[in-house]
Each structure stands twice: as structure tokens, then as C-alpha cells.
């Protein structure tokens, strides 16, 4: 969540008021279906409402339907604390288009009075069938200072161990911490599948991740005018190591930056990636879909 771009300082209620009812129009559908590899349906519904307008008895089902109309037929709901992880696991049981990941966000770890107990809760959820990833976990040096780094690293290492014990993908949040993320993964031993959520590094960091066999998941930030280094990283990433995500309701792609994000806007990012990588759009969609199934599937 928010791996690259910071939000203005405002309260949760102010954000909700700003975003309510402001979803952008639907983009042109993709020629082949893809997944949204990282979204926060709980935050989207509570802060921004439901794409498509109007109330809904089942806002998650509505969000799924709106996304499917433009070719986004699978979603990965991502946990950031015990409550959202439990919510996601329950949602995945009820909606076949949704799989989920569970974790304590790196900025959550230093705040917890009992990190060990929270990690036990995450591990209990990891055993559930439709929980297919452990994340988002990692390191964040932007929002957490030196005093919280030890707790972040302890939590990150614990999540790595859980991912390996249960054979789940590891979904990493990395903000201003590229070298430390690689150091810890190398030292602890990475699980078979590692996803760099909202990849925010440059070409050099991308090469290191690609060399290790990690999946790089690109968000709407790759469409931002200032993201030249990020596009250079995307351009050198092999098609079989690319994923795409929203990180909704954050990081809305241009031309709708500043408005709420949701899975149905994935086509904007996919088309930007096709242009950046010089890939045929059909070929890129097919690769993203296969990579998602390999990392998280089958649905």
C-alpha cells in the first residue's frame, strides 16, 4: 500500500469525503482477461464507496462485476493487519473471483503491543485454502523511523518463514528500503514465489530482482509523468516476471490521478506497460494472467 507516492496529510474521514462518488469512467476493455494482483477492497469500499455509482447490498460483488466488464476477472485482496487479513480470508471464501493474502503491514509492526500474538493470528489464517499469499510485508523507511526498524525486520523475517512453511507467495512492501529488503531475503532465504508489490525501484534494482526470479508488480505509478526511472525498470523486466495491480484505492493511473482507484482501472496501467515494454497488448495480457495464476492460482 502506497509504496511509492505519498498522500497529502489528511484524516481518514477527510479522505473518504474527498473520494466519495468520484470514481473515473470505465476505460476500454482489454482484449484478454488479467488480474489485479494487489487491491484493498475493504479500504476502497469504506473510504471511496463502490465504482459504478449508487448504493449496493454487496459492494464487493459490485466491484468484481464492474472490473470483469473491462477484462479484469480476478482480484487479490491484500491484508495489512489482523482485522483486514481475517476480512479478506472470509471474502475470498464467498467470492470465487477473489483470492487473498494476509500479513501485518511493515508500518503496523512497530505499533503493536504484542507482535508475537499478531503473528500467530496471521499464521493461523495462512493455513486457509484461499489465502494464497503472505503480505503485504517488508520494510518501509519512509513512514517509520530508525526506532521502528528492528520491529519491522523481525516482522518481515517472521512473514518470510510463514510463507515458506505454508508454500505461499510472499508479497513485499518496499518503500525506500531496497537494499535492506534484498539483504533480508538473501539472508533468510526467499520462498519460491516473491512479488515486489507496487514496484518502486530503478533499473538497477529491477535487474537484481529479476536475477533472483522475483515477480515485479507495477501499479498506476508507472503512468505518472515523473516516473521515468520506473518505466526504465519495467522496460527491462521479462514478460514472465511482470504483474499489474491497482493498490486501490490509492495510486490511480493518469489521466485520473487524485481520484479513487479500483480494479476496473487496471486496463490503463496495462496499456501503459505495453507501450513502455514495446509488447503486443494481447501478449502482455496473456503473460500477466499466466504469471498471476502461477503466483496465486488457481482461482
Secondary structure as GFF3:
##gff-version 3
##sequence-region A 1 299
A	DSSP	alpha_helix	12	19	.	.	.	ID=ss1
A	DSSP	beta_strand	34	39	.	.	.	ID=ss2
A	DSSP	alpha_helix	41	43	.	.	.	ID=ss3
A	DSSP	pi_helix	44	48	.	.	.	ID=ss4
A	DSSP	alpha_helix	59	68	.	.	.	ID=ss5
A	DSSP	beta_strand	72	78	.	.	.	ID=ss6
A	DSSP	alpha_helix	82	94	.	.	.	ID=ss7
A	DSSP	beta_strand	98	102	.	.	.	ID=ss8
A	DSSP	alpha_helix	106	109	.	.	.	ID=ss9
A	DSSP	alpha_helix	115	126	.	.	.	ID=ss10
A	DSSP	beta_strand	131	140	.	.	.	ID=ss11
A	DSSP	three_ten_helix	146	148	.	.	.	ID=ss12
A	DSSP	alpha_helix	149	166	.	.	.	ID=ss13
A	DSSP	beta_strand	169	175	.	.	.	ID=ss14
A	DSSP	alpha_helix	178	188	.	.	.	ID=ss15
A	DSSP	beta_strand	194	196	.	.	.	ID=ss16
A	DSSP	alpha_helix	203	211	.	.	.	ID=ss17
A	DSSP	beta_strand	215	218	.	.	.	ID=ss18
A	DSSP	three_ten_helix	220	223	.	.	.	ID=ss19
A	DSSP	alpha_helix	228	235	.	.	.	ID=ss20
A	DSSP	three_ten_helix	239	241	.	.	.	ID=ss21
A	DSSP	beta_strand	242	244	.	.	.	ID=ss22
A	DSSP	three_ten_helix	263	265	.	.	.	ID=ss23
A	DSSP	alpha_helix	266	277	.	.	.	ID=ss24
A	DSSP	alpha_helix	281	296	.	.	.	ID=ss25
###
